[in-house]
C-alpha cells in the first residue's frame, strides 16, 4: 500500500514538476536577455562556479562534512547567515515600506477608517477577515499609530513570520534527516523567499507561509515520536488541530494539506487492520480518541475565528454572499486561468440563487472551448508553467509584483541600492536581479523531482500536498506564481529530500566502486 501510494503520487509529481522545470529554464533565458553587462558576467560566473562545484563535489563535500562535524564551526556559520539575513531585511524594510493598492490597501485603509471599497468586498472574499482582525488588533495594541508607523510595524511582523517560518522548516527537516539537509532547506528558503520584497507586503501570503511551516514542523514532530498515545502526542495533536483551523481560515486552498494528511493516514491504517473483533474494537477506540483530539480544537478555533470575523466592528458581513468554488473554477478554466474581471463583475451582480447556474454555464463553455484533448493538454502545460515557473512570486504575469510607493527616508547607500533593485515607477520590480533567485528555483525543482524514491509517510504527505496544490491551481483561478507561496514550505522540504536521496545514492556508488577496486 505504501509503495503503491508513492508510485501514484510520483506519476503526477514528476510530470508536473518537469513541466515547471521546462518553464523555469525558459525563464532563465528570458531573464538573461534583459541583464546589464555586469549582471550578465556575474550570472555567468555563478553558473560556472556551480558547474565547478559539481565537478569537485567530493572535495567540497569533505569540507562541508568537516564544518558540520565541528559544532562550534557550524553554529558560527549558521548564526552568521541569520545575522546577515536580519541586517539585510531591516534595510529592506526601511528602503521599501510604503503605500500600495488592492487587498493590502483595502485592509489597512479600512482599519484607519478610510475605506476604499464597500463592505460587499469583504463579504465576497471572507478569507480576508482573519487578516483584517489580526491587523486591527495590532493597530490597537500599538496605540493607533500613523499609516507609515503602522505599515513599518507590519513589515517587522512579516520579518518574524518569514524568518521563524524558515527556522521551523529547518527543525522539521532536521527531525526527519539531519542538520546538513536542514541547513540546505534553510538556505534555499532564504534565497527564494527570505530576501524578497514580500517582507513589506502586509498580506496573507506571509501568514500562510508561517502557518504551513508550523504545520510541517508539528507533523515532523509527530512522525518522529513514538507510536504511543501519550500526553505529548495529545498536545501535538491539539496544536495540529488549532493550526489546521487557522490554516483553513487564512487560505482555504491550503485544506489540500489536510486532505493529503488524511489520505496518508488511511494508507497507514488500512494495511494494519486485522479483522478480529478485538483488533477492530481497539482500532475504533484509538481512532475515535485521535479524531476527537484533532476535531474539537479545530472546531473551537474555527468557530472563534468565524465569530470575530462576523463581529469585527469594522465592516458588516452579508452572509451567503461569499464567492463559491465554482466562481474560481470558472475563472481558472478560462483563457490563461487568471483573474477574469468581466466575469467576476457579472457574477457579483447576480443574486446568490442565480450565481450557481451562471457559474456552471460558464464552466461548461470553458470546457467546450477546448477543441480536443491536445488543446486541453496545452492549456494544462501553459497554466502549470504560469503558476509555478517564475520565482518572483508576482501578482501579475511578468516582472511586476505589486504597486508600491516607498515613503520612508533612506539612511545609507545600501538602502538606496535596494530601492533601485526592487522598485521602478511605483511598482515592485526586480531590475535583472531575479535571475539569481530563478537559478536557485530551477535547482529546487530538480530536487523535488529527485525525491521520487522517498516513500516514507511524512514525505508522501508533502508530495500529495504539492501535487494537490498544482492541480488546484490548474483547475481554479491562478496563472501567477504568487499563489504558490502557500505551498512553498512543502516544496522546500521536498526539494531537500531529493538532494538527500541523490547524495546518499552517490555515496553508496562510491563505496561500491571503492570495494571493487580493493577486490581487484
Buried (B, 14 or more C-beta within 10 A) or exposed (E): EBEEBBEBBBEBBBBBBBBBBBBBBEBBEEBBEBBEEEBBEBBEEEEEEEEEEEEEEEEEBEEBEEBBEEEEEBEEEBEEBBEEBEEBBBBBBBBBBBBBBEBBBBBBBBBBEEBEBEBBBBBBBBBBBBBBBBBBEBBEEEEEBEBEEBBBBBBBBBBEBBBEBBBBBBBBBBBBBEBBBBBBBBBBBBBBBBBBBBBBBBBBBBBBBBBBBBBBBBBBBBBEEEEEBEEEBEEBBBBBBBBBBBBBBBBBBBBBBBEBBEBBBEBBEEEEEEEEEEEEEEBEEEEEEBEEBBEEBBEBBBEEBBEBBEEBEBBEBBEEBBBEEBBBBBBBBBEBBBBBEEBBEEBBEEEEEEBEEBBEEBBEEBEEEBEEEEEBEEBBBBBBBBBBBBBBBBBBEEBBBBBBEBEBEBEEEBBEEBBEBBBBEBBBBBBBBBBBBBBBBBBBBBBBBBBBBBBEBBBBBBBBBBBBBBBBBBBBBBBBBBBBBBBBBBBBBBBBBBBBBBBEEEEEEEEEEEEEEEEE
